[in-house]
Structure formats: C-alpha cells, structure tokens
Amino acid sequence: MNEDTTTYMRRINNILRKNRRILSTLNPNGKITVDGITLAEEGFNFHYFTNIYRTQKGSKYFFCYDQGYIKLDNDQYMLVHKQDYVR
C-alpha cells in the first residue's frame, strides 16, 4: 500500500470509530430513539457504516461495528446494539 491509500484507510476508520462512539454514548442501555439533529450535532456521518442488516419485512438497520440505527418517521432514529441473530 502506498501512503495515500494508508491515509485514506485511516481517515475512513476514524470516521467509523467516531460514529460508533457517538451511537454507543447516546445508547447506553441498548435501545433508544433520538432526533437526527442530535446525531448531526454530535458529528455523526450518515455516509459511513460497516454493514446493513435487512429484516424479513425489508427494513434496513445500518451498523457501525456493534452499534446500529434505523430511520423512523419525522427525522427520528432508533439506536440499537447488535444482537446475536444479526449477522
């Protein structure tokens, strides 16, 4: 890898870790609903996530490592902690 690739990967990893830290801080008990503005004010970047979990009903949860979220109505987000059944 050249230096540009390493720098790019480090930058992406820092964004993902920051996203995870924000979700974890806002969701200490495993499940909570927050406003999108709250996430944005904390510096959350919605463009970066590690994986998507699709439910049988077609809903999509976006995860940053073990911390995830799903968009609800009215700019609300439910934050969740990854369960064993989520792959």
DOBAKOL-563614 format. One record per residue (C-alpha): residue number from 0; residue in one letter; y, x negated, z negated. Coordinates in pm, whole numbers, plus 50000, padded with zeros to 5 digits. Layout:
BEGIN
+-----+------+-------+-------+-------+
! seq ! type !     Y !     X !     Z !
+-----+------+-------+-------+-------+
! NUM !    a !     Y !     X !     Z !
...
+-----+------+-------+-------+-------+
//
This chain:
BEGIN
+-----+------+-------+-------+-------+
! seq ! type !     Y !     X !     Z !
+-----+------+-------+-------+-------+
!   0 !    m ! 50000 ! 50000 ! 50000 !
!   1 !    n ! 50346 ! 49881 ! 50072 !
!   2 !    e ! 50639 ! 49906 ! 49833 !
!   3 !    d ! 50782 ! 50221 ! 49996 !
!   4 !    t ! 50452 ! 50406 ! 49952 !
!   5 !    t ! 50421 ! 50295 ! 49591 !
!   6 !    t ! 50779 ! 50402 ! 49517 !
!   7 !    y ! 50720 ! 50741 ! 49683 !
!   8 !    m ! 50397 ! 50799 ! 49488 !
!   9 !    r ! 50565 ! 50700 ! 49161 !
!  10 !    r ! 50853 ! 50942 ! 49229 !
!  11 !    i ! 50614 ! 51232 ! 49303 !
!  12 !    n ! 50406 ! 51156 ! 48994 !
!  13 !    n ! 50721 ! 51152 ! 48779 !
!  14 !    i ! 50823 ! 51495 ! 48912 !
!  15 !    l ! 50473 ! 51635 ! 48842 !
!  16 !    r ! 50470 ! 51492 ! 48490 !
!  17 !    k ! 50818 ! 51633 ! 48421 !
!  18 !    n ! 50707 ! 51977 ! 48548 !
!  19 !    r ! 50401 ! 51964 ! 48323 !
!  20 !    r ! 50611 ! 51858 ! 48024 !
!  21 !    i ! 50854 ! 52148 ! 48082 !
!  22 !    l ! 50573 ! 52404 ! 48111 !
!  23 !    s ! 50399 ! 52266 ! 47804 !
!  24 !    t ! 50717 ! 52269 ! 47596 !
!  25 !    l ! 50806 ! 52627 ! 47694 !
!  26 !    n ! 50447 ! 52746 ! 47644 !
!  27 !    p ! 50315 ! 52603 ! 47315 !
!  28 !    n ! 50074 ! 52891 ! 47248 !
!  29 !    g ! 49901 ! 52922 ! 47586 !
!  30 !    k ! 50075 ! 53223 ! 47742 !
!  31 !    i ! 50440 ! 53333 ! 47762 !
!  32 !    t ! 50684 ! 53492 ! 48006 !
!  33 !    v ! 51013 ! 53316 ! 48087 !
!  34 !    d ! 51301 ! 53361 ! 48330 !
!  35 !    g ! 51314 ! 53148 ! 48643 !
!  36 !    i ! 51662 ! 53036 ! 48539 !
!  37 !    t ! 51516 ! 52892 ! 48218 !
!  38 !    l ! 51273 ! 52680 ! 48420 !
!  39 !    a ! 51551 ! 52572 ! 48657 !
!  40 !    e ! 51786 ! 52480 ! 48371 !
!  41 !    e ! 51514 ! 52258 ! 48225 !
!  42 !    g ! 51489 ! 52076 ! 48559 !
!  43 !    f ! 51162 ! 52231 ! 48682 !
!  44 !    n ! 51092 ! 52162 ! 49051 !
!  45 !    f ! 50902 ! 52453 ! 49208 !
!  46 !    h ! 50816 ! 52248 ! 49519 !
!  47 !    y ! 50573 ! 52021 ! 49333 !
!  48 !    f ! 50238 ! 52121 ! 49181 !
!  49 !    t ! 49889 ! 51974 ! 49164 !
!  50 !    n ! 49683 ! 52277 ! 49268 !
!  51 !    i ! 49678 ! 52652 ! 49332 !
!  52 !    y ! 49431 ! 52893 ! 49175 !
!  53 !    r ! 49377 ! 53218 ! 49367 !
!  54 !    t ! 49239 ! 53515 ! 49176 !
!  55 !    q ! 48994 ! 53763 ! 49326 !
!  56 !    k ! 49286 ! 54005 ! 49366 !
!  57 !    g ! 49482 ! 53745 ! 49565 !
!  58 !    s ! 49735 ! 53639 ! 49302 !
!  59 !    k ! 49831 ! 53271 ! 49305 !
!  60 !    y ! 49875 ! 53054 ! 48998 !
!  61 !    f ! 50044 ! 52719 ! 49057 !
!  62 !    f ! 49941 ! 52433 ! 48828 !
!  63 !    c ! 50085 ! 52102 ! 48721 !
!  64 !    y ! 49771 ! 51946 ! 48583 !
!  65 !    d ! 49661 ! 52181 ! 48299 !
!  66 !    q ! 49982 ! 52387 ! 48279 !
!  67 !    g ! 50039 ! 52672 ! 48522 !
!  68 !    y ! 50256 ! 52965 ! 48616 !
!  69 !    i ! 50256 ! 53280 ! 48825 !
!  70 !    k ! 50567 ! 53452 ! 48961 !
!  71 !    l ! 50615 ! 53807 ! 48837 !
!  72 !    d ! 50883 ! 54062 ! 48927 !
!  73 !    n ! 51255 ! 54016 ! 48853 !
!  74 !    d ! 51251 ! 53634 ! 48858 !
!  75 !    q ! 51007 ! 53624 ! 48566 !
!  76 !    y ! 50725 ! 53370 ! 48538 !
!  77 !    m ! 50419 ! 53391 ! 48320 !
!  78 !    l ! 50324 ! 53046 ! 48194 !
!  79 !    v ! 49959 ! 52978 ! 48119 !
!  80 !    h ! 49734 ! 52698 ! 48005 !
!  81 !    k ! 49440 ! 52628 ! 48238 !
!  82 !    q ! 49117 ! 52787 ! 48119 !
!  83 !    d ! 48766 ! 52652 ! 48179 !
!  84 !    y ! 48699 ! 52903 ! 48458 !
!  85 !    v ! 48998 ! 52782 ! 48661 !
!  86 !    r ! 48894 ! 52502 ! 48894 !
+-----+------+-------+-------+-------+
//
